[in-house]
Amino acid sequence: MNEVLLWLILLSTVLTVVLVFIVLVRSLRALQDAGREMRNELRMERAEAKDLREEISAGLKSANDTLSKTLESMGKLQKKTSLSS
């Protein structure tokens, strides 16, 4: 009876170790997949952020050009009015 009980304990221990190993392997794969997904998402977000930066840069350049032309035309107009006076 004692020997049978020892064999049952040994068998359950071996089974537990195997199951723990399987769970660890699956969790490592899940972590790798999660890491891969996170990297892909970050890569896409960086590309989107780059597009947004370029869009903002183009808008600021356009605003700067418009302001520069406006100031230039105002300067010319001021010279005309000061010369006419």
Stockholm file with secondary structure:
# STOCKHOLM 1.0

chainA/1-85         MNEVLLWLILLSTVLTVVLVFIVLVRSLRALQDAGREMRNELRMERAEAKDLREEISAGLKSANDTLSKTLESMGKLQKKTSLSS
#=GR chainA/1-85 SS CHHHHHHHHHHHHHHHHHHHHHHHHHHHHHHHHHHHHHHHHHHHHHHHHHHHHHHHHHHHHHHHHHHHHHHHHHHHHHHHHHHHC
#=GC SS_cons        CHHHHHHHHHHHHHHHHHHHHHHHHHHHHHHHHHHHHHHHHHHHHHHHHHHHHHHHHHHHHHHHHHHHHHHHHHHHHHHHHHHHC
//
